[in-house]
């Protein structure tokens, strides 16, 4: 079972002596979550991971949090930490799938796909060790024995070292040096390094620079006004905040990483800066997981107070900020709204448009490939079509 994803259509019109004109239209079913109306919270929580096969953990986490707020249920602190672990694991999985599936295709790289089943099963492996049953139910139960979780983190760390970084993830480009990054790209022969090498060798580092601002923290009360307002559909389909279009991507989360900061100083928010952000985030995940596991083991089964009770949950998914808003009346869902990161990033005046408008090459074949690379760097999971109209 899955919600039909719809498609985004991108048209690039090339005019002589001017930058490309970019038009974006979408057939994504942003109102599809209305199928939840009239269903019980338990039913919704059971089907969310089936309906959303991309970033299913983030979707489930947002759904559960919003529903708990509506029902005035205070989650256990241990459960919240364990769910933080699963969310990080999903981010790792999504990034690795893109590197293992998309990057070889984009750059005609030969790749051994033997590890793809392991990557695909990462979340189910961790969930089995953390929870007795499902992690995102109102009656979820945490396992008493967490001894194997540390080994799972070590296995993920080992995979990153052997198949992505060629060394410990924690030490990869830790000094923030662009020279170290280029040396890595020229030395390693896995899809991550080869893709970066390709972008460098074709002189694409400064391409597709964007001046789109990063999405700021969204006040829950203000969000609620948008979800309840007369222009709700427009806000969900083409979101703006204070009349401004924003970006919410993995780059948004990694701007303070030493290497990303160096690339930003040198090239701005261009292709290479945002392309590298996925690798930067991957390099930090094992250490974050170990810190969360230590916190989980040290935390007692105490209640964690929800900050608000408006049925709004904000979760950082692999692709960017995901928002679920829920209302419950007489034990059933009476309103369900989702604001996905895709709608921010593929806004007609958003970051995709900004990046594509700033592509600059006389090679028509390179332009199309470059455009696909830029889109993949921003939101690799959405289905889209690209048409380039030459002058």
N, C-alpha and C positions, 0 to 999 in steps of 0.2 A: 504494500500500500504506500502511495506517495502522492503528495500534492503536485499537480502539473506545474513545473517551474516557470513556464512561459519563456520568453526570449527578449533580449534587448537588441534593437537594431541600430547600428551605427553607420552613418553616412559621412564620408569625408569628401568634400568638394575642393579640388585643387585649382586655385586661380593663379594666373601669372602675376608675379611681382607682389604677392600677398601671402599671408599665412593661410593654412587650410581652414575651411569653414566646416565645422563639425555639427551634425544634427543627430540627436539621440532620441529614440522613442522606445517605449517598453510595453510588452504585453504580459508582464509579470502579474500573477493574481494576488495582489496585495491584500485583498479582502477575503481570501480563501479561508482564513481562520474563523470566519463566521459560522463555519460548520460545527464549531464547538458550542454554539449557543443552544441552550436547552439540555446539554449533557451535564452529567455530574462531574465534579472536580476529579474524582478518581478515574473516571473514564478518559477524560482529557489527558491526564498524566500518563495513562497507559498507551495512548496512541500518538502522542507528540513525537517520540523518537522514531516511530514508523512513518509518520507523515513528512518529517523533515530529515532526510537522510544526509544532508550537508549540515555540519555543525550541530548534530543531534544532541550532544551533551549540553551545549550552550542553550539550545532551545528548551531542553528539559529543565535546566537550572533556572532559566528565566520564568518558565511556566510555574514551576513549583514555588519559587519565591513569591511571585505575584499572588498565587492562590493561597499560600500560607498567610500572607498579609490580609487578604480578604476574610479569611476564617479566623484571624487573630491567633494564629498558631505560632508560638515562639520555637524556632528550631534549636536543636542541640548544637552547641559550639563544635563538638567533635564532628558531627555530621557536616557542618559547613566547611570545616577544614578539609575533610575527606572529599567533598564535592569540589573544592578549589583544586585539589590534586587531579581529579578527573578532568576538570576544565583545562588545566595545563597540559595534561596528556593528550587531550583532543587537539589542542593547538599544535603540539608536536606532530601528531598524526597527520593533520591537514597540511602542514608545511611539507612534511616528508612525502606525502602522496603527490603533491604538486611537483616536487623535485624529481621524484621517481617516475611520474607519468607524463607530466606536461613538458618539463625541460628537455628531455631527450627528443620529444617530438618537435619542439620549437627549433632546436638547433641540430637536428639530425645526428644525435649522439647515440652510440651503441650503449645499451645499459642492461646489466644483469638484473632481471626482475624477480629473482628467487626470494628476496626479502620483502616483497610487496605483501604477501599474506601476513607476515609478522606485523608490518606497519598497520594494515587494515584492522587487525585484531587487538591493537594496543589498548583501546578503551575497555573492551570486554574483559581482557586479561586483568587489568587493574581493578575494574569494578568487582570482579569475582573475588579478589583478595580483600577488598575494602568492605564490601557490604554483603550481608546475607540476603541475597535476592537482588532486587532493584534498588538503585541509589536515589531515584527521584520519585518516590512515592510518599504519601502522607505517613505511612507506617514503616518506612525504611528502617533497617536494623544494621548497625555497624558490627563487623566481625570483632570478636575478642582477640583473635590471634592475627597480628599484623606483621609477623616476622618475615613473611615472604615479600612484602612490599619493597623493602630496601633492595632485595635482589632484583626485582623488576626494574627499579630505577637504575641500578648498576648495568643491567642488560641494555637499557635504552642508551645510557651513556656510552657503553662500549660500541653500540651500533653507530652512534654519531661519530665517535672517534675513528672507526674503521672505514665507514662508507661516506662520510660527509667532510669531516675536518682533517683527517689524517693525523690527528693528535687529540689530546683531551679537549672536550668542548669548552671547559672553563678557561683554558689558556689560549683559545683561538683568537688571534688579533686583539688580545687583551690590552695591548699598549695603544690601540687606536691608530696605528700607523698604516697609511695607505700603501707604503712600500711593502710591509709585511703581508698585506692583503693581496697585492699583485704577485708577490713571490709565491704565496699559497696557490693562487689561481694558475700560475705557470708551472707549478710543480706537481700538483695532484691531478689525477686522471679520472675523477668521478664526475657525474653530471653537474654537481654544484660548481665545481671548479672550472669544468670545461665550458659551462654556460657563461660564467663570469669572464673567462678568457675570450670567448667569442665576442661578447659585448665590448671588451677592451680593444681587441684587435680590429674591430670594425669602426672604432672611434665613436662609439655610441654613449660613452659615459655621460656627456652633458646634454644628451637629447631629452626631449619631452619634459623640460623643466616646468614646474607648476608653482603658481603663487597662491594657490588655494589654501586658506588657513585651516589649521587643525581644529576639529570639533572640541569646544570647551566642555566642562562639566555641565550637565543638564540638570537644572533644579527640578525635583520631582513635582512640586506644586505647580510650576510653570508648565511642565509636561502634561499634567493632568488637565490644565486649561486647554491645551492644544487638542488633546484627545476628546474633550467634551465640547469643543467649539464648533461653530457652523462650518468651518473649513477643514474638518478632520480628514476627509478623504484626500484633499489636496496636500495636506501636511504629510500624510503617510506615503502618498505616491511621489511627491516632489518636495521633500522636507527642506526647510530653511529655519534658521534660528536668528532672531533679530534681523530679519531681512537679508541674511547672508548664507551662502552655500559653503558647506564645510566638508573636509575630508575626515574619514574615520577608517584607518587601515592599520596594518601591522607597523607601518612606518610611524604612525601617530604615537604608538607605544614605545618606540625604540629611538626617539630623537636624542635621548641622553646617553645612549650607548657610545663608548669612546670612538669606535670605528664610524658609526653613523654620524656622529658630531664632526669628525674629520672630513668625511665625504661631503657633508652639508656645507662646511666651510669652504671646501674646494670647488664643488660642483652645484651647490644649491640643492633644492628638492627635485633633482633630475632622475633619470632612469637608474643610474648606478646606485644612487642613495637609497631609493625605495626598493630596488632589486635586492640589495644587500640586507635590508631590514629583516627579511624572513630568516636569513642565515644568522643574523645577530640574535634574534629572539630564540632560535633553536639552541644557540650556544649557551644561553642562560637557563634553559629549562631544567636540566638535571640538578643544578645547585638549588634552584627554587623548590624543586620537588623534595629534596632532602631537608630543606628548612621546614617545609610544610609537614613532612612526616615527623620530624622532631617535635614540632608544635602539637601535632595530633597525639603523639604518645604522652606529652606532658600535660595535656588538657583534660580536665575532668568532664563528666557528662552533665555540664551545666547548660542552662538555657541561654540563648543569645537573643537579645531584644531586637526586634525589627525596628529600623529607624523610622519607618512611616507605616501607615495602615491604609494606603490609597490603592493598593493592588497594582503597583508599578514596580517592575524589576528591570535593572540595567545590568547587562552582562557583557564583558569583553570577549567576544567570539574571535576565532582566528582571523576573520575578515574585517572585524571592527565592532563598533558598539551595537548591541542588539537590545531592543526594548520590548517587553511584553506588558500589556495593560489588561487587567481582568476585573470584571464585576460579577458578583454572585448574589442571586436572590432566591430565597426559599430552597436552598440546597442545590440550585442549578446555575450554570453559567448564563448570565444575562447579557454580557458584553465581553468581547475578546478582540484586542487590537495588537498588531505587531508592527513595529518600525524596524526594518532591517538595514544593515550597513550598506547594502547594494543601492538602496534608494538615495542615500547621501552621495555615494561615489559616482553613480551613473546619472545624477541630476543633469539636466540639460546645460546648466551653468556650473557643474561641479568639477571635480579633479580630473576625471577621464577627459572631459572636453578640454580643460586647460592643458593637459599634457599633450593630447593629440594636436591641438592647435599650434604647439611649439615644436613639432617635429620639423626637421629641416634637412632634406637630402634631395639631390637631383636624380638619384637612382630609384626608379619607380618600383622595381622589384624589392629593393631594400626597404622602401617606405612601408609597403604592406607588411612585411615581416617585422619591421621595427614597431609598427602599430600594434601587432598582436603581442609582441614582447612587453610593451608598455601596459597593455590591458591586463596581461597575466600578472604583472608585478603589482597591480592595484587590487584586482578582485578576480582570482583565477577560477573561481567555482561557478560563476554564473554563465548560463548559455547566452551566446550573442552571435550576431552576424555582422560582418564588416564589408562595406562596399566603398571602393575608392573611385571617385569620378574625376578623370583627368581633364584638364582644360583643353 
